[in-house]
């Protein structure tokens, strides 16, 4: 059943839409790897140095190569030096210690860069609300406390950590940033996403885990949201999310004694293709819009099959999906950070014209589809 569209009068349509994204910035670890190098290391580590001489191992090696190529990732960054880090099997405690150190460095770089780009922003003390999204590490006191302290935020800054929500966590942060700015006149919300998936790679031939090894990269990104009508950034108009609870088992992220282990069903693209149109309609219809009115689509590149399913179902043009594919090739899937990398690139490119509509979209356990509507 199609949802009946309710069109808001022009005088009402942007009353609750003053909050804008004031700035965005990304930060990446220094270790960079091409996909060919990581694939070769995986073949060597999993099959041994003589794998090409054994027909059975050679077939398995070719399967590994096909899996890596199928991701369409060309390069990505890692917080740890992969080839030495996994000569041993770090415990989860050791991985969390590495997360606390590397996540702080990367998160601080993204925050400072974001603050430097914000028009009219004075210092971090202007931040009233701080949201931290991450599913790849935990510590207490966490990155939110340590960064708030070291960036000299006010002691009464309202802090929220958004954990273990997977690739849609940053859009949850944007939803909460929008609510905070709407609820508190003069508020400025900062959203920081830090993901270090490389800490959880594991040498195994298990398909889900190997797919994660072939697909995920590390990054951090930050955005500032404030009620500044004259600012140049896009208006954060509205958000909408929905979960397909019957498909909850299709995506998982399990804490084990040797890191976090991903479970990713091949049914995920099928579920998203079935549900995405309805979710997008719920986001757009109250504003008198349909998918054809949206110019910019920031679709989280969870993998090639997901992008293909979304494009086909929403009937998007190749150029509307180009940013998703480019970020996938150049950075891999950086979990919740990825959609913010796309936002940062779009804002810096200058390709969005005043009045353009944009939709941000990401997916996570639940099976959850989270969306956000922008007006440039």
PESUL-V687574 format. One record per pair of residues at least 12 apart in sequence whose ideal C-beta (glycine too) atoms are under 7 Angstrom apart, sorted by the first residue. I is the first residue (numbers start at 1). J is the second residue. Records with the same first field share a line. If there is no record, write none. Layout:
BEGIN
I=J / J
END
This chain:
BEGIN
3=281 / 282 / 285
5=285 / 288
6=285 / 286
7=288
8=286 / 287 / 288
13=287
14=235
16=182
17=235 / 237 / 375
18=227 / 229
19=178 / 181 / 182 / 225 / 226 / 227 / 236
20=225 / 226 / 228 / 231 / 233 / 234 / 235 / 236
21=223 / 225 / 233 / 234 / 236
22=118 / 119 / 121 / 224 / 225 / 226 / 228 / 231 / 233
23=114 / 117 / 118 / 223 / 224 / 233
24=114 / 221 / 223 / 340 / 343 / 344 / 347
25=110 / 113 / 114 / 117 / 221 / 222 / 344
26=110 / 219 / 220 / 221 / 341 / 344
27=106 / 109 / 110 / 113 / 219 / 220
28=77 / 219
29=77 / 78 / 79 / 102 / 106 / 218
31=77 / 78 / 81
32=75 / 77
33=75 / 76 / 78 / 82
34=74 / 75
35=68 / 73 / 74 / 75
38=82
39=64 / 65 / 68
41=82 / 83
42=64 / 213
43=61 / 64
45=203
46=203 / 205
47=60 / 61
67=210 / 211 / 214
68=214
70=304
71=214 / 215 / 303 / 304
72=304 / 328 / 329
73=214 / 215 / 328 / 329 / 332
74=329 / 330
75=330
76=217 / 331 / 332
77=217 / 218 / 219
78=198 / 217 / 218
79=102 / 106 / 196 / 198 / 199 / 218
80=98 / 198 / 199
82=198 / 201
86=201 / 203
89=258
91=257 / 258
92=255 / 256 / 257 / 258 / 259
95=199 / 200 / 259
96=137 / 138 / 139
98=199
99=136 / 137 / 196 / 199
100=137 / 139
102=196
103=137 / 143 / 194 / 196
104=143 / 146
106=194 / 220
107=143 / 147 / 192 / 194 / 220
108=147
109=220
110=192 / 220 / 221 / 222
111=147 / 151 / 190 / 192 / 222
114=222 / 223 / 224
118=224
119=231 / 232
120=228
121=224
123=152
124=151 / 152 / 153
125=152 / 153 / 154
126=188
127=153 / 157 / 188 / 190
128=157 / 158 / 184 / 187 / 188 / 189
129=157 / 158 / 177 / 180 / 187 / 189
130=144 / 148 / 153 / 157 / 159 / 190
131=160 / 162 / 173 / 176 / 177 / 189 / 191
132=144 / 161 / 162 / 192
133=162 / 169 / 170 / 172 / 173 / 191 / 193 / 336
134=163 / 193 / 194 / 195
135=163 / 164 / 165 / 166 / 169 / 195 / 253 / 335 / 336
136=195 / 196 / 197 / 199 / 200 / 260 / 335
137=196 / 199
138=163
142=161
143=194
144=159 / 161
160=176
164=253
165=364
166=251 / 253 / 335 / 336 / 364 / 365
167=300 / 302 / 335 / 336 / 338 / 362 / 363 / 364
168=336 / 362 / 363 / 364 / 368 / 370
169=193 / 336 / 364
170=191 / 193 / 336 / 337 / 339 / 340 / 362
171=239 / 339 / 360 / 362 / 370 / 372
172=370
173=191 / 193
174=191 / 236 / 239 / 372
175=239
177=189 / 191 / 225
178=225 / 236 / 239
181=225 / 226 / 227
185=227
188=224 / 226
189=225
190=222 / 224
191=222 / 223 / 225
192=220 / 222
193=220 / 221 / 336 / 337 / 340
194=220
195=218 / 219 / 334 / 335 / 336 / 337
196=218
197=216 / 217 / 218 / 335
198=218
199=259
200=259 / 260
201=213
202=258 / 259
208=262 / 263 / 264
209=261 / 262
211=264
212=262
215=303 / 332 / 333
216=332 / 333 / 335
217=331 / 332 / 333 / 334
218=334
219=331 / 334 / 337 / 341
220=337
221=337 / 340 / 341 / 344
223=340 / 343
233=347
234=358 / 374 / 375 / 376
235=374 / 375
236=372 / 374
237=287 / 373 / 374 / 375
238=283 / 373
239=371 / 372
240=279 / 282 / 283 / 371
241=368 / 369 / 370 / 371
242=279 / 369
243=366 / 367 / 368
244=271 / 275 / 367
247=271 / 367
248=365 / 366 / 367
250=265 / 267 / 268 / 271 / 367
251=263 / 264 / 265 / 268 / 364 / 365 / 367
252=365
253=365
268=306 / 367
269=305 / 306 / 309
271=367
272=306 / 309 / 310 / 363 / 369
273=309 / 312 / 313
275=369
276=310 / 313 / 314 / 369
277=313 / 314
279=369 / 371
280=314 / 359 / 371
283=359 / 371 / 373
284=373
287=373
289=357
291=314
293=357
294=357 / 358 / 359
295=356 / 357 / 358
296=346 / 352 / 356 / 358
297=316 / 320 / 321 / 359
298=323 / 339 / 342 / 343 / 346 / 358 / 359 / 360 / 361
299=321 / 324 / 361
300=338 / 339 / 361 / 362 / 363
301=324 / 325 / 327 / 328 / 333 / 338
302=333 / 363
303=333
307=321 / 324 / 325
323=342 / 345 / 346
324=342
327=341 / 342
339=360 / 362
343=360
352=376
353=376
354=376
355=376
356=376
357=374 / 375
358=374 / 376
359=371 / 373
360=372 / 374
END
